[in-house]
Amino acid sequence: MEFFVISMLNGLSYGLLLFMLSSGLTLIFSMMGVLNFAHASFYMLGAYLGYSISRVTGFWAALVLAPLVVGLLGALFERLCLRRVHRFGHVPELLITFGLSYVILELVQLIWGRLALDFKPPELLQGPAITLIKSSATGLSVVWGAAAPELCRAADAAVRVACSPFPATRAFMMLTAVVMLISVWLLLTRTRIGLVIQAALTHPESVESLGHNVPAVFMLVFGAGSALAGLAGVIGGSTFLTEPAMAATVGSIIFVVVVVGGMGSLAGAFLASVLIGVIQTFAVAFDWSLGVLAEQLGIALSPALQGSSLFKLTVSQVAPILPYLFLVLMLIFRPKGLLGSREG
Amino acid sequence: MTNFRASTLQRARWIIWSVFALTLLLAPLVFSGNLGITILCQIGIAIIACLSYNILLGQGGMLSFGHAVYSGLGAFVAMHALNAFTGGKPSALLVMLLPLVGGLAGLFFAVLLGYVTTKKSGTTFAMITLGIGELVFAMSLMVPEFFGGEGGISGNRMTEPLLGITFGPQRQVYYLIAVYTFLSVVTMYAFTRTPLGRMLNAVRDNPERVEFVGYNAQRIRYMAFIVAGFFAGISGGLAALNFEIVTAEVVGAARSGSYLLFTFLGGATFFFGPIIGAVLMVLAFVLFSELTKAWLLYLGLIFMFMVMYAPGGIASLIMMNVRVAAYGRLRGLLPQYLLLAVTALIALLGLSALTEMVYHRQLDGATGATLNFLGMALDDGNATHWLSALAVAVLGVGLFEWVRRGFAQRWHVVQEYVEQQELKKREHAV
């Protein structure tokens, strides 16, 4: 049970991190029709800038400043490069962001080097947020923060006690994502600028003729999307690893999320992020394989089959490809994605 | 009028193909060193790969991020086929047919994976190819029986001599590659002239109308995808023979990315564009990457500039000037081109000196403070060197921009003239 709860929390937090990324990607896509290939690069940039800024000002200021810088850079890129190729169509738009991902990767390696950085979360977030205590005598209980050592030790030899901590950084990740989700939702539905953005999604010409500056709105959305990626980067970088490969690892997953959720659907992106986060986290924990399955079912395998790596492959080894398998299955059975509305 | 045009076109076509065949035939005599032959072999392989990629990108408007899957799997299957016959030495005939085995493997996987991939077009298509590319690459580390794990699989292409051919010397392999390159280029050009090739262009430009005419756009994309997969597989089979080792990185995202980059740089809108791109790709990977550590940065920047200012790639730049030359106006532009080239060179010199110094400072601090830049010893601790590099860069960029403005006006005038002449010609013909 405590395994399930902890894995679920881990999966949810990872899924919410994915959503922080995919929400920006989806917003930009549904508004401008541009799938920003460099979105994960902005995530990486957020982590690296967060690291550098946090060494001067501390983590909490960096958490605010780094996304702002990334957002500014994103807006600048939109203004100088993306807007220029907008008239050529969607393929050149995708291509220029593809080129940008190369340039950012090289620049990051140039400025910060090729090795992983030691980007630690602040003191406050280093311990566990909650600890689950499972005792065979009293059942399951939850303690805030780290559990006192005497709680994890059984007073009686007959009673078994196990403590499973849930890291505070991951709890913070969930908190930030939820706050972000709510504020983006409020911004889009309750404010004037949000209404203009929503209108510009479907009827850019009408919005423009009403006197709103649609290109400026585009720049704002692109900058905001990049800033969200940067925010995810500061949190993701301090929780996981800050290294040059971090953009590539998360990059292709968020594209899967966007396609599985349905292109341009924010709710779909949310569902797909959480789903993929949870599935991947659970898969890593199991070492079942086809060979074990056959054994359980009482099917005798020939020695050759037992030796083959296909039958020795465990679920945890397959975990990295699960999102892509999910993508393929989704395209076969529901091509428009979970909550998508457009075929294309 | 039309008859005359058709016959000159026909003649030009014969001349171009003969020149191409002669180039392939004579190139190893000109570049006869070891490095020269190695590069030529890789260029031949890259030409097939980039052209096959352009069936998707240029002719079908399908932006694929996973084309290396088909060339790579073709290479793996070809290598397994080669190894299946190494009980004795394989016969030369088998080795000659091996690239076809790779091609069939590419075709098979394109049939299998392309069904899912081509269900969508546009941006979604791009994302799916990326996902499938990642899927295959991740699989390559999970199934060591087929992919050989970290070390890859290797083989031996040496055969029993057949008319003196053993495929031991690199030169013999080159001629095998050259024959395949020529045949593939001819076939792929012919493909663009078939009804399917034409419909593919229509699907790229206006899929809705294609559906109204009664064609199934999705099926056309699927068939073109299969054709592209076949030729990619051939290039993979040739690569397996050429290197005698196949590792998992041949199906990786970096390889797919470089197909895309260089096909686009060469020019996706013209048939011969990817050939230029392929030559550039091999030169960049073999020579440029030796020259500087910053080559990926340069590549990315060049690519971004190309997308912004010349989305038709190098081929379109060439064709624009060919058109101007056809109306006799190129000569007037030549001095301007010369000025542009000189100022661009100054700007490049300054900018690359700066970049190299930054790279040196960041990455090779241990090897001492000085670096060799085009024969000059630059010291990354010396302020004068930094300032002078900066001054050259600023001067170069400023001059270039100044010359470019003058050139842009001139170019505009020339283009207007050419367009008027063309209009007149058309009126005349009517």
Interface residues (C-beta under 8 A of the other chain):
Chain A: F29 G33 L35 C81 R84 V85 F88 H90 V91 P92 L94 L95 I96 F98 G99 L100 Y102 V103 L105 E106 L107 L110 I111 G113 R114 A248 S252 F255 V256 V258 V259 M263 S308 S309 L310 L313 Q317 V318 P320 I321 P323 Y324 L325 L327 V328 L331 I332 P335 G344
Chain B: G61 L63 V116 K119 K120 S121 G122 T123 T124 A126 M127 I128 L130 G131 I132 E134 L135 A138 M139 M142 V143 P144 E145 A253 G257 L260 L261 F264 A294 L296 L297 L299 G300 L301 F303 M304 V307 M308 P311 V358 Y359 Q362 L363
